[in-house]
Every structure is written in C-alpha cells, then in structure tokens.
C-alpha cells in the first residue's frame, strides 16, 4: 500500500494524512461512503487539497470458533 494524492473511488476504510508542514498530525483511518450520490467522509465531501490516501484497507475476517 502506498500514499497517493488520488482520492478514493469506492467505499471502504482508508488511511488519510495531511501533507501541510504546519499540520504534523498522525495519520487517521476514515470510512469513505456514498452520501447524496458522492463519496464522503461521514456526510462531508472528501477533502482534495493537501491530503494523501492509502487504501482501501481490507476488513478483518472473523476467526472461526475452536
């Protein structure tokens, strides 16, 4: 998985980080979903400037009972 400036194109979990030097925060994981016909974080449009993405992150599988 690599960081990219390309916005997500399908729903799922994604790493997100801000590339502005003044915002040296840790990357976060966000769920991207469809809202009002657009891909969004929660109900807000995906930010397109100064953001890098990695993903989608596959969801973990359930462990089978022993």
N, C-alpha and C positions, 0 to 999 in steps of 0.2 A: 504494500500500500504506500502511496506517495502523496505528498501535499501538492495541490493544484489550485489554480485560480478559477478553474471551470466550476460553475455552480452545479449542484446535484440535479440530475434529470429524472430521478424516480424516488418514490418514498423510501424511507429507511432511516437507520441510525448513522450519523456522520460525525467525525471529528471536525471541529471548527477552531481556527485560530486567527487572531487579528495580527496583521503584519506591521502595524504602525509602531515605530520605535518607542513612542511615548506610552504605549499600552503593552507592557511586557507581562501580560497575564498568562496563566496556564491555559492550554487548550481545553475546550469543553466538548462534550458529546451532546448532540441535539437530535431530536427526531424530526425529520422532514416529512410533511404530509400534504395532501391536497386540501385546500380550503378555498372555496369560491372559485374553483377551476384553476388555481395556481398552486405551485409548490411553495409551502410556507413553513416557518418555524412557529409553532403554536398557531396564532391567527395573523401573524405578520409576514410580509413578504421577505424572502431571503435577501440578506444584505449582499451587495455586489461589489463594493469597493473595500479594499484592504483586508479581504477575508480569503483565507486558504481553506480548502476542504480535503478530507481524506475519507473514502468510504464508497459505498455503504459498508457498514460493519455487519457481518452475519450475526444473527441472534443465536445464543447458545442453545444447544439441544438438551432436552430433558434426559437425565440419567435414568436408565432402566432400573426397576426395583431388583434388589438382590434376592 
